[in-house]
Amino acid sequence: MNKKLVFNPFLPLNEYIPDGEPHVFGDRVYLYGSHDKEGGETYCMLDYTVYSAPVSDLSDWRREGVIYRAKQDPDYGRRNYMYAPDVVRGNDGRYYLYYCMSGEYGKGGYHGPIQAAVCDTPAGQYEYLGFVRHPDGTPMLDYVCFDPAVINDDGVIRIYYGTQYPYEEEPDFRENEARIQEEMEMFGKSREEILGTKDSVMGPSMVVLQEDMLTIAEPARHIIPYRTKGTGFEDHPFYEGSSMRKIGQTYYFIYSSLQNHELCYATSKYPDKDFSFGGTIVSNGDIGFNGRTEEERLNMTGTTHGSIECINGKWYVFYHRLTHKSDYSRQACAESIEILPDGRIPQVEITSCGLNGGPLPAAGSYPAVIACHITNGNMPHGSNRIYTHSFPNVTNRGEDRFIGEIQDGTLIGYKYFIFDAKDKAENLGIVYQSTSSGAFEVRDGIKGTLAAEIPLEKTDGWKQETVKLNISDGVHPLYFFYKGTGVAELKEISFS
């Protein structure tokens, strides 16, 4: 049986599941994550929905359905949105879901405990279990409970969590009244907690659970010191998005750095100390890849969160991209990665082909929104808002999903297509709309040779245009450069 093609984003184009935690259970890989709304108004507006695929065919993703609803949490009504979760198989064979609740725009998201739900199967109907607690039954609120990740470490259940903000690392910060007040308000902590916590309430932390999967077995602790100046973490300090994997006898801590566009990793022989910075695995703006700077970002960048997983003998990184000019509509993407013999993970570029196992064939049609690079040369970095100024972006009108607000100087890139000499694509087509005349120059790479020029005219609706394509056999990126006075929208590209 021939496998289907799969590209980034690899789930249906109307699906928005960021903060991906991939886990192989049995013969399937399951993607757990938050659930954004298409064109959403704030983070994580929808209930947890899981997709899975056979480990032998990463093109065949199946919607398992809603596994857990925000209304099942007793805190619902005060905090209505469920943020980045994780799932672990317990020692009893059941599956445990850990998450934190938040209000609109993240308000109160740092104030509550880590909550848990349980199910007999990886993607069944989870039922509320309780909150992570101290042995006396009070909620475990040590440090900042946020973005929990969980691992079954040879029978020991460990939860990793936390956040960190770029306050100055002055040694006398506890004498800074303004900072104390800011931490009290942001993290919902008392003055005594702020002043009485060694180092800081911020930073990545770990706690071990007892067999009931709720009660902590020992006090929580920092796994990386809050102060990173002079360490390997100085340029890529922890921000959020904890995730842990154990490969052989080495612990890999995957996290979103304070740069807020990259997934980084650190390694240690221990689960709770002595971590050394390893590097960047992926950036959703390709920043850092081949020396690319933040000013040269190739997408709107913003929150990223994800992890790595070995699937059928191969390693992949799962991350997300931004759409709709905000951090509120994020889509799952993935790339294959390599773990070198010395344990390093080289940074990978973001592509359109992702889980396909190779380049996409230059045949048939593709949604334009699988572009891995969309830029006007001055793309913003996302924040807790929806941008109103004009720049190219993935968006939708009803069931139409397209790249909108394309103006003079916009670059739209696809990596990679394979051109087969036996059935060579001779024509390149697009489906577009435009408010004025213009043209796409199509090149073999950002600075590559001209492969086609597609004229655009003013339209009253979607229009198809096809031109001759001049490109050699083999694997090539395709970059569309727009020149024109109007505003265009791109819905589809095709080869014939």
N, C-alpha and C positions, 0 to 999 in steps of 0.2 A: 504494500500500500504506500503510495506517495504521500509524503508529509505536506501539509499546507505551508504556505509562506507565513512568516511571522516577522513583524517589524516593530519599531518603537513609535508610539507606545504600544505594548503588546496585548493589552486588554481592549475590549470594544471601545470605540472612540467616544462613546457617551459615558464612559466609566472613569471615575476619578478616585483612585486609591493610592494615596501617598504613604510615606513613612513605612515602606515595605519591609516586613520581616519574613523571609522565605524559610520554610522548614520542610525537610523531607520526612514524611511519616509513611512507612510502608513503601509502596511503589508509586507514590504520588508526591509532588511538591505542592505545598499550600502557601499562598501569599496572604499574610495577615497585615493589616494596616489600618490607618484612619480612613475616613470616607468623606471626601469633599463632594460638594454639589456643583454641577456644571453652571458656571456663572455665579458661584456662591457669594454670599455677602459677608461671611466670616469663615473661620477655620472649622473643618470637621463637622459639617452640619447634618450628616446622615449616619444611619446605624451601621455597625460593623457588617461588612459583606465580604465573603471569602471566595477566591477563585483558586482552582487547582488544575494541575496538568500531570499526565504520566511522566515519570522521570525519563522515559525513552522517547518522548515527543513533546518538546517545549513549544510546539506550534498549536497544540490542542488544549487551550485553556477553557475550562468549564466553570460557569457560575454556580457555586454551591448554594448561594442565597444568603439571606440575612441570618447571622448566627447569634447576634446579641443586640438588644435594643437599649438605647439610653434610658428609656422609661423603666427598665428593670432595676436601675440603680436607685437606692433609697435617697440619694442626694439630688435626684432629678427634680427640677423646679427651682433649685437654687443654682445649680450648675448643670447645664443641659447638653453639653457636647463632650463626647468621648475622644480623647486624644490618642496619640500613638500607642498601640498595644503590643503585646507579645504573648506567645503561647508556648507551653512546655508540656511534655509528657511526664507525668509524675511517676513515682516509684510504684504506685498502685495501678498503673496502666491507663489512668484517666488523663484528660487534657485540661490544663489550667490556663485561663486567660487573665492577664494582668493589665491594668490600665489606670489612667487618672482622668478625672472630670474637670471641665473648665466652663467658664461663661463665655459670652460673646467677646471676640477680639482678644481672647486669652485671659480675660479678667477672672481672678480667683483660681487660675490654673495651677498656681504654686502653693495654694493654701491647704489642699485636702490630702488625704492619705492615698495610698495605692490600694485599689480595689481588685477583687478577684471574682471570677466566675468559673464554672466547671462543666464538663461535658464528657460523655463516654466515647465520643468519636471526634476526630480533628475538626470537622466542619458541620457538626450537628447543632442542636439548640442548646446553647449554654445557659445555665441557671446561676443566679447570683449566689456567691458563697460567703463573702464578707470582706473585711478590710484587713490589711497587714497590720499586726498589732504587737504590742509588748506582752510579755507573759502575764501581766496584771490585767490584760484586756483593753488597755487604752490604745488609741491609734498610734502607730509608729510614724512619727512625723520628723524623725531625725534628718538633719540637713533639709534639702528641698525635694519633695517627692514629685517627680516629673519624668515622663517618657520611660517607664520601666521596661527593662529587658530581662529575660530570665533564661537560665541554663540549668540543665540537669547534669551536673559534673560528677559522673560516676556515682550517682545516688545522692549527692549533695545539691540541694536546690539553692541557687544563688540569684538574687535580684540585683541588677545594676540600674542606677537612676541618677537624676540630678540635672542641674543647670548651672551656668556660670556667666556672669556679666563682667564687662571690662572696667571694673573699678580699679583705680590705681592701687598698686600693691605696697603702699607705704606701711612701714612697720607699726606706726601708731594710729592705724585707721580707727581703732576703737575709741579714740579721742575725738573723732570727726563726727560731730553731732548730726550734721546734714546727712552723712552717709548712713548712720545708724537709723535715722528716721526713714530714709529711702528703703533700706532693707526691711524694716519692720512692715512698711506698707506693701512692698512688692511681694514679700514672701509670707506674710501673715504670721510673723514671729513676734514674740514679746522682746522687750529690751533685754531681759535676763537671758533669753535664748541666744540673741545676737551676740551679746558680750560674753556669754559663758561657753560658746562653741569654739573649740580649738581651731585655729586657722581661719575657717569661714563656714557659714551655713551653705555656701555655694561649692560647686565642684562635683566631679563624678564620684559616686559612692556605691557601696555594696553591702548587702545584708544577707545572712543565711537564714533559711526557714526550717522550722521543725516539720515533722511528718504530716501535720494537719494542713500544711501549705499556706498557713496564715500567720502563725506565731513565730516571731524571730527567735533564733537559737543563740544568737550572740549580738552584741551591739553593732550598729552600722559603722562603717569606716570609709574614709577617703581612699581611693585607689591611686590617685595622682595628687600631689600637693597642689593646693590652690595657687600658690605663688609659683609661676613658671619662668620668671626672668632668670636667664642664665642656664636654662635647661633646653633640651631638645624640643620642648613644647612651646617655646617662646613665640615662634612665628605662626603656630597652629594650635593655640590653646583650645581646650574643650569648651563647647557651648551647650550642646544638648544632644539628644538622639543616641543614647547609650545602646550598644549591642555587643554581645560577647560570643565568640566562637572558640572552641578548643581544637587545635589541629596537632595531632600527635600529643606531645607534652607541652606545647606552647599555647598560651592564651593570647588571642587576638581581640583587642578592644577596639571596636569600630565606633566612630562618633562623628558628629557634625561639629566642625571647628567654628571658632568665632568669626572666621571669614564668611561663614553662612552660605557658601555655595559648594562646599567640598565635603566628601567623606574621607576621613583620615583613619589611620590605624596606629595602634601601639601594641607592643608585645612584651610578654613576661613569662617566666617559668612558674610564676605564682598567680593565683586568681585575684589577689587583693593588694599587691605591692610590686615595687621594682619595675614598673612599666617604662619602656623606652619608646620614644617616638619613632614610628616606622616611615611614614610618608603619606601622601595623598593617593587615594585609590581612584577617585573620579570627581570631576567638577561639572556642574550642570551648565557652565559657561565655557568649558574647556580651558579655564584659567590654570596656569601652571603646566599644561601639556605643551611640550616643546618650548617651554619658556614664555608662554603667552601671559601677558600681564592683565590685571583687572581692567585697565582702560581698553584692552583689546578683546574683552569678552565677546563671545559669539552668540549669546542669547541674553534675554532678560534673566538675571540670576536671582536667587533667593533661597529660602529654606530648603535644606536637603536633609534626608534622613533615610537610612536603609541599612543593608548588611550584605554579607557574602554567604554563599552556600555552595556546597559540593553536590552536584546533581549528575547522577550517572557517570561519575568519575571525572567531571569537569567542574571548574570553579567559575562562579558568576558573581557580579556585584549588582544588586538591585538598588535603584535610586528613583528620584522623581524629577519631573520638569514642571515649569510653571506655564499656565495659559491664562487667557482672559485678563491680562495686565494686572495680576494680583498674585498673592500667595494663597488664595482661597479655592483655586481650582487646579489641583496638581495631579499629574498622571504618572503611572508606573512605567519605568523603563529599566532595561537591564543590558549589561555587556559581559562578554566573557573576559576573564582575567587569568593571569598566570601567577602562581606562587613559585618563586625561584627556589633552587636547592638550599640557599642560605636563609630562606624564609621571607625574603622581601617580596612586596607586591608592587610592580611598576604601575605608575598611573596610566590608565587607559583613556582613549578618546571616546567621546560620545558619538554614536552612529545612528543611522536609520535602520540598520539591519539587526542589531541587538542579538536576540536569541536565535536568529535564523541559521546560525552555524556557518555563515559565509555571506557573500554579497547577494543582493537581490537580483534576479534576472531582469534584464532590460527587455521586458515583454509584458504586454497588457497594461492595465492602468493601476495607479496607486493614489491614495488620498494625499493631497498636497501637504497635509499637516504632519506627515511623518518626517518632515525636514528636521535634521538634527541641529542646524544652525539657522537662526533668523536674527538679522541685525541690520540696523541703519548706521552703525558705527558709533552710536552713542546710546547704548541700551542701559536702562536703569537697573539698580539692584532692588529687589523686592523688599517690601516691609509690610507692616500690619495695616494695609490700605489697598484701595483699588486706584490705580493711576488714571488720571483723566486726560493728560496730554497725549498727543498722537505718536505712536510708534508701532511697527509691525508686530503682530501677535497672533497666536492661535485662538480662535473664538468660534462662536456659532450663532446662527439664527434658526431656531427650531431644529430640524434634523439636518440642516446644512452646516457642515463643519469645515472651516477654511482658514487660510492665513489672510488677515485683514489689515487695513491701514498701511498698505504697501505704497510707499512714495519714492520719489527720486533718491537713488543711492541705497535702496534696500538690497540686501544680499540674502538669498535663501539657498541653503546647501543641503545636499543629500550624499551620504556615504553609506554604502557603496553600491554600484550596479556592475554587473558583469555582462559584457557584450560578447555574444557567442558567434563565432565566425560561421557556423553551420546554419544559423537562423538569425542573421544579423538584423538588428533594428535599423531601419533606414529613415524612419520618421519619428519626430517628437511632437506630442500634442499637449495642450493644456485646456482646462476649462476655467474661465475667468470672468470677472466683471470689472468694468473700469468707468470712471467718470470723465475720462479724456483719452486722447491718444498717447501712446508710449510704446515701449518695447522691452522685452527681456533679452539680454545677451546671455547665452548659456555657455559656460566655460568648463573645461576639464580641470577643475580645481580653482581655488580662489585666484591664483595668478596664472591659471592654465590657458591653453589655446582656445580660441573661439570654436565652438562645436555647432552652434545654431543661433539664429536671431529670430525671435518671435514677435511680430508686430501686434500691438493692441489698439483697439479703437474704442470709442465711447459706446457703451452698451446699455440696454434697458433690462437686462437679465443675464443669466449665465450664457456664455458663448464659448464654443469650441474653436480652437485654431491649431492647425497642424503644419509643420514645416519640415524640410529635409534636415537630417542630422548627420554631421560629419565627425565621426569619432572612431578610433582604432579598436581592434579586438582587445579583450582583456578586462580588467577590473578598473573602474574609474569613479571618482566623485563627480557629481554634477552640481554646478553653482549657477543660480539664476540671478543676474544683476538687473535691477529695474531702472530704466531711465524714462522719465516722463513728467508732465506737469500735473497730472491728475492723481487720483487715489485708486488703486487696483485691489482686487481680491482674487486669491488663487485657491481653487477647490480641488483640482485633479491634475496629475501629469500622466502621460501615457506614451507607450512605445509601440510602433507597428512596422 
